[in-house]
Amino acid sequence: MQELLLAVARGLVDDKDAVSVTVDEPREDGTIVYHLSVAEDDMGRVIGKQGRIAKAIRVVMRAAAVRQGEKVMVEID
């Protein structure tokens, strides 16, 4: 899952080396939280107009998680 998020984010940004993902321990309800960090200049590219790209990233991650029987949440820092 982490590799999928990295691949999607690196495809969107200019500074690919600044992309990083940290993973929190699963919450009580079993949800795993992924924190996506990108360079300050690339933040707009990842969020998109009115958050559309961020929403799309979250949808892709949720769909992949369902196939693996997991629950995930993506936060963009």
Phi, psi and omega in degrees: 000318181297320180294323178297314180297319177297317181296316180295314183294318180295333177288343183262334191257165175274316182267085186292334180288339182276353181282128177215153180230130173244149184240129176275162173296149179302140178286179180301324180274004177091002180283131177260129182257125176255130179253117180262126178240133177228170178297152182302321181291335182266358183302319179296326179292324182282325181280317179078174179293126180056026176076017185293319180291320178300318178296320180294320178298317180296322179295316180297317181295318179296319180296317178294323180293320180298322179295335179260003179074030180243169172237127182231160175220138181245126174244136181256117182257000000 
